[in-house]
């Protein structure tokens, strides 16, 4: 949808009375439309063909950690003790104030 909007905007620039600006608008509008058509029509079959030949993985690979790696790189809780202390301190200040 945004490609159509941009092409329409440059199409309006192509209607300008100034010849240099008009030719620029026409060229850019045509190029934006060509890029949009390529992205919607040509690119998907190319990606599917590449995936079939295993040149490309369409799903992201999630690394699996071994038990030793998980122990060495623990997942941190976003509510660490420092954060909890800061929140408790702020709550105490609000209660007093």
PEFEN-V163215 format. One record per residue. N is the residue number from 0. SS is DSSP state (H for helix, E for strand, C for the rest). OMEGA is omega in degrees with one decimal (none if undefined). D_CENTER is the distance of its C-alpha to the mean C-alpha in whole Angstrom. Layout:
{{N SS OMEGA D_CENTER} {N SS OMEGA D_CENTER}}
This chain:
{{0 C -179.3 16} {1 H 176.7 15} {2 H 177.1 16} {3 H 179.6 19} {4 H -179.9 19} {5 H 178.6 19} {6 H 178.2 22} {7 H 179.7 24} {8 H 178.6 24} {9 H 173.1 25} {10 H 176.0 27} {11 H 176.8 29} {12 H 179.0 29} {13 H 179.1 31} {14 C -178.5 33} {15 C 177.7 34} {16 C 179.7 38} {17 C -171.6 37} {18 H -178.4 37} {19 H 179.1 35} {20 H 179.9 32} {21 H 180.0 33} {22 H 176.7 32} {23 H -179.9 29} {24 H -179.8 28} {25 H -179.0 29} {26 H -178.5 27} {27 H 178.8 24} {28 H 179.0 24} {29 H -179.7 25} {30 H 178.2 22} {31 H 178.5 19} {32 H 179.4 21} {33 H 179.1 22} {34 H 179.6 18} {35 H 178.7 17} {36 H 177.6 20} {37 H -178.3 19} {38 H -176.7 15} {39 H -173.3 17} {40 H -171.9 20} {41 H -174.9 20} {42 H -179.3 17} {43 H 176.8 17} {44 H 178.1 21} {45 H 178.6 20} {46 H 178.2 18} {47 H 179.2 20} {48 H 178.8 23} {49 H 179.2 21} {50 H 178.3 21} {51 H 180.0 25} {52 C 177.8 26} {53 C 173.0 24} {54 C -172.3 22} {55 C 174.2 19} {56 C -177.8 18} {57 C 177.9 15} {58 C -179.0 16} {59 C 178.3 15} {60 C 178.0 18} {61 C -178.4 19} {62 C 177.2 22} {63 C -179.4 25} {64 C 172.4 27} {65 C -178.8 31} {66 H 179.4 33} {67 H 179.3 34} {68 H 178.7 30} {69 H 178.7 30} {70 H -179.4 33} {71 H -177.6 32} {72 C -178.0 28} {73 C 176.5 28} {74 C -177.5 26} {75 C 175.6 26} {76 C -179.9 27} {77 C 177.1 25} {78 C 179.7 28} {79 C -177.4 30} {80 H 178.1 34} {81 H -179.9 33} {82 H 179.6 31} {83 H 178.3 33} {84 H 179.2 36} {85 H 179.3 34} {86 H 178.4 34} {87 H 178.8 37} {88 H 179.1 39} {89 H 178.9 37} {90 H 178.0 38} {91 H 178.6 42} {92 H 178.8 41} {93 H -179.2 40} {94 H -179.0 43} {95 H -172.2 46} {96 C none 45}}
